Amino acid sequence: MKHILLAAALTVAPVLASADPIEGIWQTQPDDGALAHVRIAPCGPAFCGTIIRSFRDGKPHDSPNTGKQIVIDMVPQGNGTYAGKVWRPSNGKTYTGKIALQGDAMKLSGCVLGGLVCAKQNWQRVR
């Protein structure tokens, strides 16, 4: 039995070790008084982030945005950077997005109109 458990652990360990640093649950900055927890996971060759919880005034909030994708098709560019799209729930716009990771901190930016209108947020890893 010990050999089976050891073999299973050795099989799973490389998969766990190969998780991309962007994967996990991230907390957004407040936007129009609300913030969210976003789960970022693989979606095909890219990464996508879905709102899993929302908060308003520090309390859980039943948001119509729960379950919606906010980070869309972020493709790794190397050195902790990603490029794709981001959706801003407060105005319903989708932006050309970029992410830069540094440990448990994420700098997320999005622009429209060829970079004339941009927004930025700093997210923190929850887990």
N, C-alpha and C positions, 0 to 999 in steps of 0.2 A: 504494500500500500504506500509506503514512504517513497518508493521509486516512482510510482505513478504521480504522486503529488509533486515531487521534485521535477519530473519531466514536464508536467503541466505548468509549473512556475517558470521553468526555463523557456517554454514556448511563448508564454504571455509576456515575459519581461521585455523582449525586444520591441514588441508592439507598443507597450506602455512608454518605453524610452524614446520611441520615434514620434510621439505626439508633437505637433507643431506648437511653438510657444504662444501663438495667438489663440489656441483652443482654450476654452474655459468660460467662466461667467464674469462679466465685466459690468461695473456700475457707471452709468453715464453721468455727466454733469447735469444739474438742474436746467431745464429749458421750459420757460413759461410756467415756473413753479412746480414742475414735475420732473422726476428722474426715473430711470428704469434699470433693471438688471437684464443684460443681454447675453444669451448663450451663443458663443461662436464655435462652430463645428465645420468639418469638411462638407462641401456640397460640390460633388464632382471634383475637378482639379483645383477648385478655389475654396474659399471659406465664406460662410454666410452667418449672419447674426440675427437671432430672433428674440424679440422682447418676451421675457418669461414672467416678469413682475414689474409693477409700476408703483410709485410712491408719490404722494402729494403731501406737503407739509410734514414730512417725516413719517407718515403713516401709510400702510398699504392702501392702494387705490385700485378700484375695479375699472381699468382703462379699456376702451374699445380697441386700443393698439396692441394689447396682449396677444401674442401669437403671430404678430406681423413681422416681416423681415425688415430690418433696419440697415444691416450691413449686407451688401449684395455683391456676390462674385468677386471677392477680394483675392487677387492672385499674388503669391509671393514674388517679390522683386529682388530679394537678397538683402542681407544685412539688417533684418528685422523690419523691412518695409514691404508694404502691400499696396496694390492699386486695384480699384474697382468702382463701386458706387455706394452711396449712402442715402438713406431716406430720412428726412426730418419730419417727424410726426406733427410738430406744431404748425407747419405750413403746408404739409403734403407734397413738398418738392423732393425730387431725386437729384442728387449732385454727383459729379465726378469726384470720387473719393480717394483719399490716400491715408494710410496708417503707418505710423512709425512706433515700434515697440522698444521699450527699454525696461527690462525686468517686468515688474507688475504694473507699469504705467504705459498707457497708450495715448498717443497724440493722433487724433482723427481730424481730418479736414475735408471739406467738400466745397466745390465751386460749380457755378453755372455761368452761362454766357461767356464761355472761353476764359474763365478766370476773373471776370469783372466783379462778380458777387461771390464771396466766400464766407464760410463759417467754420469755426474750429471748436473742438472740445477736448478736454483731457479726461480720460476714463481710467478707473482703477480696477485692478483684478479683485474680484470677490472670492473666487476659488478657481 
